[in-house]
Amino acid sequence: MTQEKRCQLRGLIYSIYKSEAEMARQMGWNRQRLNKITTGNKMPDIIEINALAKALDTNIEKLIQIILPEKLPSGQQNMTA
C-alpha cells in the first residue's frame, strides 16, 4: 500500500474514530491487527475488508481501491485501482 493510500485509509478512520485503537475495540479486534492493515504489512481478507467497510460506514469497493495494490502479483494492472 502506498503512503498516499495509507493516508486515505487513516483519513477514513479518523473521520469517525478518535484513534485506531478505538476503532479496533469497536470492531472486536486488537489494535495490532488493525495497525498491520493500516501500515500495509497485512493484506486483509474479504471478511476483514467487509468488517472494515461496516466500521467505516463505506462501501467495499472504495476500501478495495485503497487497500489492494495497483498491480497484481502477476504484473497485471488492478482494474479496481
Summary of the structure (lengths in Angstrom):
residues: 81
radius of gyration: 12.3
end to end distance: 11.4
largest distance: 38.0
contacts: 197
relative contact order: 0.15
helix: 59%
strand: 2%
